């Protein structure tokens, strides 16, 4: 395929370039340059006229839960009654919606079974459509911690996921790797959706955290830590995790701990907005709703502290929690801009920088020769209006590995795509 007459934003940090052309050979980019120097197309080569629209890398969402149901009135009931096979099929539906929304890669940070691992393998095998996935299998928690009630014996969720003591932490990490986890997810503080769990502080002992991180590193797995309060953020950062999820109640000390240790923040504004909306609408249990409303006034200040401290920010939505919608993930870019990033920084957070966190910079995140042809054709200027990426009609073409995943171009004919 030869794509011509595009405005190219390649995700490297360079300014957008007009009248650019790209050649795809197989699943990779083989040539990029000015339209005037475009190689002569082969007789059977498909040509795509971008018509002056924007071309940019496929997006990455580093915090999703594909096999959860955002419409489920009770997450514990969903976990206990929904078979893993059904969770996997639901995940396939969500994965397709995510891909068609322009997210060609994502990190699934845990489910109630190994359905997310099965989903990743099905996508890799080409059985179902979806983004390239890194998965965390089941998160790990402690008694009395976030989602302990879901993973407790008899609750219906398999896997070693509730630990007490360093030895059990190591055993749980090894078990998740054995089950297929690419990342290890630790639920360090309480969670909004777990009534009565403390949000402010770490519920793990320091040695438990260090043991889990050491075991993960030994097995070549990075660690993501769910944290709301500053105490949890600091403990997780000092233990050596790679990313902090949420940090909705962080402060300057928490921001400094992340910055000093090179920990990346995934702020998940989409989920925070959704659970607050659900709480105000009366669709959450009162004790959960009160926790959702407690984080709202502190999230923006916590994010600003991290931004001011120089913490790397990447895009993650936590889609899968109540009130979120798969396919609307690009709204997170607007939230990032509203809370202090420039539009370019927000785009980099969802492309180049997100790929770097996954360790996938050699193939994704930027449009460069030799990398995978994951790209989007957009009607509108995402540097002036990042919200355009969240409007399906303006996200006109999605390619994953050179294959068309979504085509909404108005000029396509009834006889086929051109």
C-alpha positions in Angstrom: 0.0 0.0 0.0 1.1 3.5 -0.8 -0.5 6.3 1.3 -0.1 9.8 -0.3 -0.9 13.4 0.4 -1.0 13.1 4.2 -0.2 15.5 7.1 2.2 13.3 9.0 2.5 13.5 12.8 4.9 10.6 13.4 5.0 10.6 17.2 8.8 11.2 17.5 8.4 14.7 18.8 8.9 16.2 15.4 6.5 18.9 14.0 3.8 17.6 11.7 4.8 17.5 8.0 2.5 18.2 5.1 2.3 16.4 1.7 3.9 13.3 3.0 3.8 9.7 1.6 4.3 6.3 3.3 4.8 2.9 1.7 3.7 -0.3 3.6 5.2 -3.7 2.7 3.5 -6.5 4.6 2.9 -5.4 8.1 5.7 -2.8 8.3 6.5 0.7 7.0 9.2 0.5 4.3 9.4 4.1 3.1 8.5 7.6 4.4 9.1 10.8 2.7 7.7 13.9 0.8 5.0 13.3 -1.7 7.2 14.7 -4.5 9.7 11.9 -3.9 7.2 9.1 -3.4 8.3 5.8 -5.1 6.5 4.9 -8.3 3.7 2.5 -7.3 3.8 -1.1 -8.6 1.0 -2.0 -11.0 -0.9 -4.1 -8.3 -0.1 -1.7 -5.4 -3.1 -0.3 -3.5 -2.9 3.5 -3.4 -4.7 5.5 -0.7 -5.1 9.2 -1.1 -5.1 10.8 2.4 -6.4 14.0 0.9 -4.6 16.2 3.3 -5.9 14.5 6.4 -3.7 13.7 9.4 -1.8 10.4 9.7 -0.5 9.4 13.1 0.5 6.3 15.0 -2.0 3.9 16.5 -2.9 4.8 20.1 -2.1 2.8 23.2 -4.3 2.5 26.4 -2.2 1.2 29.2 -5.0 0.4 31.6 -8.0 -1.5 30.5 -10.0 -4.5 31.8 -11.3 -6.1 28.6 -13.0 -9.1 30.3 -15.0 -7.1 32.8 -18.5 -5.8 32.2 -18.8 -2.0 32.8 -22.6 -2.4 32.9 -22.6 -5.1 35.6 -24.5 -3.8 38.7 -22.2 -5.8 41.0 -18.6 -6.7 40.2 -18.4 -9.5 42.9 -21.6 -11.1 41.5 -20.2 -10.9 38.0 -16.9 -12.5 39.2 -18.8 -15.3 41.0 -21.4 -16.1 38.3 -19.9 -15.3 34.9 -17.9 -18.3 33.6 -14.4 -17.6 32.3 -15.5 -18.7 28.8 -18.2 -16.0 28.8 -15.7 -13.4 30.1 -13.4 -14.2 27.2 -16.2 -13.8 24.7 -17.2 -10.5 26.3 -13.5 -9.5 26.1 -13.4 -10.2 22.4 -16.3 -7.8 21.8 -14.6 -5.1 23.9 -11.3 -5.7 22.1 -12.8 -5.2 18.7 -14.4 -1.9 19.9 -11.1 -0.8 21.3 -9.3 -1.5 18.0 -11.9 0.2 15.9 -11.6 3.3 18.2 -7.9 3.6 17.1 -6.2 1.7 19.9 -3.9 -0.7 18.2 -2.2 -1.8 21.5 -3.3 -2.0 25.1 -2.3 -3.3 28.5 -5.0 -5.3 30.3 -4.4 -4.9 34.0 -6.3 -7.9 35.3 -9.6 -9.8 35.4 -11.4 -12.3 37.5 -9.9 -15.3 35.6 -7.3 -16.0 33.0 -9.8 -15.0 30.3 -7.7 -12.0 29.4 -4.6 -14.2 28.8 -6.8 -16.4 26.5 -8.0 -13.3 24.7 -4.5 -12.1 24.1 -3.5 -15.4 22.6 -6.6 -15.5 20.4 -5.8 -12.0 19.1 -2.1 -13.0 18.4 -3.3 -16.1 16.6 -5.7 -14.0 14.4 -8.8 -15.8 15.7 -10.5 -12.5 16.9 -9.9 -8.8 16.2 -8.3 -6.6 18.8 -5.3 -4.6 19.8 -1.9 -6.0 20.6 -2.1 -6.9 24.3 0.1 -7.1 27.3 -1.8 -8.7 30.2 -1.6 -9.0 34.0 -3.8 -12.1 34.4 -5.2 -11.7 37.9 -4.2 -8.8 40.2 -2.6 -9.7 43.6 -4.1 -8.3 46.8 -3.9 -8.8 50.6 -6.6 -9.8 53.1 -8.8 -6.8 53.7 -7.5 -5.1 50.5 -9.0 -4.0 47.2 -11.0 -6.9 45.7 -10.2 -9.3 48.5 -13.9 -10.0 48.6 -13.8 -11.1 44.9 -10.8 -13.4 45.2 -11.6 -14.9 48.6 -12.1 -18.7 48.8 -15.4 -19.7 47.4 -16.0 -16.4 45.6 -15.6 -18.0 42.2 -12.4 -16.3 40.9 -9.5 -18.7 40.4 -5.8 -18.1 40.9 -3.5 -17.3 43.8 -4.3 -13.7 44.3 -4.6 -13.0 48.1 -1.3 -13.0 50.0 0.0 -12.6 53.5 3.8 -12.4 54.0 6.7 -12.2 51.6 6.8 -16.0 50.8 3.2 -15.9 49.6 3.9 -12.7 47.6 6.6 -14.5 45.7 4.4 -17.6 45.2 1.6 -15.4 43.9 3.9 -13.7 41.4 5.2 -17.0 40.2 1.7 -18.3 39.7 0.6 -15.3 37.7 3.6 -15.7 35.4 2.9 -19.4 35.1 -0.7 -18.5 34.0 0.6 -16.2 31.3 1.0 -12.7 32.8 3.2 -10.2 31.0 2.9 -7.7 33.9 2.3 -8.2 37.6 -0.5 -6.1 39.1 -0.4 -5.3 42.8 -3.4 -3.8 44.6 -1.4 -1.7 47.1 -4.1 0.5 48.6 -7.8 0.0 48.9 -10.1 0.7 45.9 -13.1 2.8 45.2 -15.1 -0.3 44.2 -14.2 -2.2 47.4 -16.3 -0.7 50.2 -14.5 0.1 53.4 -11.0 -0.5 52.1 -8.6 2.3 53.2 -7.6 4.4 50.2 -4.9 6.6 51.7 -2.2 4.1 52.8 -0.4 1.0 51.7 -2.1 -2.2 52.9 0.9 -4.3 52.1 3.9 -4.6 54.4 7.1 -3.1 52.9 8.8 -6.5 52.8 5.8 -8.0 51.0 6.0 -5.3 48.3 9.8 -5.7 47.9 9.5 -9.5 47.7 6.8 -9.3 45.0 8.8 -6.8 42.9 12.0 -8.8 43.3 10.3 -12.0 42.2 8.7 -10.2 39.2 12.0 -8.8 38.1 13.7 -12.1 38.4 11.1 -13.5 36.0 11.4 -10.6 33.7 8.0 -9.0 34.5 7.5 -5.3 35.3 5.1 -4.4 38.1 2.0 -2.1 38.0 0.7 -0.8 41.3 -2.9 0.3 42.0 -2.6 3.2 44.5 -4.9 6.0 45.5 -3.3 7.7 48.5 0.2 9.2 48.9 1.3 6.5 51.4 0.6 3.8 48.9 2.3 5.6 46.1 5.4 6.2 48.1 5.6 2.6 49.3 5.1 1.2 45.8 7.6 3.6 44.3 10.2 2.7 46.9 9.7 -1.0 46.3 10.6 -0.5 42.6 7.4 -0.8 40.7 7.3 0.5 37.1 4.0 2.2 37.0 1.5 3.7 39.4 -2.1 3.5 38.5 -4.5 6.3 39.6 -2.7 8.2 42.4 -5.9 10.1 42.8 -5.0 11.3 46.4 -1.3 11.8 45.9 0.7 14.8 47.1 4.1 16.4 46.5 5.9 13.8 48.5 4.3 11.0 46.4 5.2 12.9 43.2 8.8 13.3 44.4 9.0 9.5 45.1 7.8 8.7 41.6 10.1 11.2 40.0 13.2 10.2 41.9 12.7 6.5 40.9 11.6 7.0 37.4 8.1 5.6 38.0 5.5 6.3 35.4 2.0 7.6 36.3 -1.2 6.3 34.6 -3.8 8.7 36.0 -7.0 7.1 34.5 -9.2 10.2 34.5 -11.8 8.4 32.4 -12.6 5.9 35.2 -12.6 8.6 37.9 -15.1 10.6 36.0 -17.2 7.6 35.3 -17.5 6.3 38.9 -18.3 9.9 40.2 -21.0 10.1 37.6 -22.4 6.7 38.6 -22.2 7.7 42.2 -24.2 10.9 41.7 -26.8 9.0 39.6 -27.4 6.6 42.5 -26.1 3.6 40.5 -23.5 2.6 43.1 -24.0 1.3 46.6 -23.8 4.1 49.1 -20.6 3.0 50.8 -18.9 2.7 47.3 -20.4 6.0 46.1 -19.0 7.9 49.1 -15.5 6.6 48.3 -15.9 7.7 44.6 -17.0 11.2 45.7 -14.0 11.4 48.2 -11.4 11.1 45.5 -12.9 13.6 43.1 -11.7 16.9 44.6 -8.1 15.6 45.1 -7.4 14.0 41.7 -6.6 17.2 39.8 -4.1 18.5 42.5 -2.4 15.1 42.7 -1.9 15.0 39.0 -0.6 18.5 38.9 2.0 17.7 41.6 3.2 14.7 39.5 3.3 16.9 36.4 5.3 19.6 38.2 7.7 17.0 39.6 8.5 15.8 36.0 6.9 12.4 36.4 6.3 10.7 33.0 2.6 10.5 32.2 1.0 7.9 29.9 -2.5 7.3 28.7 -4.7 4.7 30.5 -8.4 4.8 31.0 -9.3 1.9 33.4 -12.1 1.1 30.9 -14.1 -1.9 32.3 -15.1 -0.3 35.6 -18.7 0.9 36.0 -19.8 3.7 33.7 -17.0 3.4 31.2 -17.5 2.5 27.6 -15.2 0.5 25.3 -14.6 2.6 22.2 -14.6 5.9 24.0 -11.1 5.5 25.3 -9.7 8.5 23.3 -11.6 10.8 25.6 -8.7 10.3 28.0 -6.6 12.6 25.8 -9.1 15.5 26.4 -8.9 14.8 30.2 -5.1 15.0 30.1 -5.2 18.3 28.3 -7.8 19.7 30.6 -5.5 18.8 33.6 -2.4 20.4 32.3 -0.8 18.6 29.4 -0.4 20.2 26.0 -2.2 18.4 23.1 1.1 17.2 21.8 2.1 15.8 25.2 -1.2 14.0 25.5 -0.7 12.4 22.1 2.8 11.4 23.0 1.4 9.9 26.2 -0.8 7.7 24.1 1.8 6.8 21.5 5.6 7.0 21.9 5.7 7.2 25.7 3.2 4.4 26.2 5.1 2.1 23.9 8.2 2.8 25.8 6.6 1.7 29.1 5.6 -1.6 27.5 9.1 -2.0 26.1 7.7 -2.0 22.6 9.5 1.1 21.2 11.3 -1.0 18.6 8.0 -1.7 16.8 5.3 0.7 18.0 4.5 4.2 19.2 6.0 6.1 16.2 5.8 6.0 12.4 9.3 5.2 11.3 10.7 2.9 8.6 10.9 -0.7 9.9 8.2 -0.3 12.5 4.8 -2.0 12.4 2.2 -0.2 10.3 -0.2 0.7 13.1 -1.7 4.0 12.1 -4.7 6.3 12.0 -6.1 8.6 9.3 -7.9 11.5 11.0 -10.2 14.3 9.7 -9.1 17.2 11.9 -6.0 18.5 13.6 -5.4 16.5 16.8 -2.8 19.0 18.0 -5.5 21.7 18.0 -8.4 19.5 19.0 -7.5 16.2 20.6 -11.2 15.5 21.0 -11.4 14.7 17.3 -9.8 11.3 18.0 -12.8 10.4 20.1 -15.3 11.0 17.3 -15.8 7.9 15.2 -16.8 9.9 12.0 -13.5 11.8 12.2 -11.3 8.7 12.9 -11.6 7.6 9.3 -9.2 4.7 9.0 -7.4 2.4 11.4 -4.6 0.1 10.2 -3.1 -2.6 12.4 0.0 -4.2 10.9 -1.0 -2.8 7.5 -4.4 -4.5 7.6 -7.6 -2.4 7.7 -9.3 -2.6 11.1 -11.8 0.2 10.5 -12.7 2.2 7.4 -15.0 5.2 7.7 -13.8 7.2 4.8 -16.7 9.0 3.0 -15.0 8.5 -0.4 -15.1 4.7 -0.3 -17.3 3.2 -2.9 -20.2 0.7 -2.5 -18.1 -1.7 -4.6 -15.3 -1.8 -2.1 -12.5 0.2 -0.6 -10.1 2.2 -2.7 
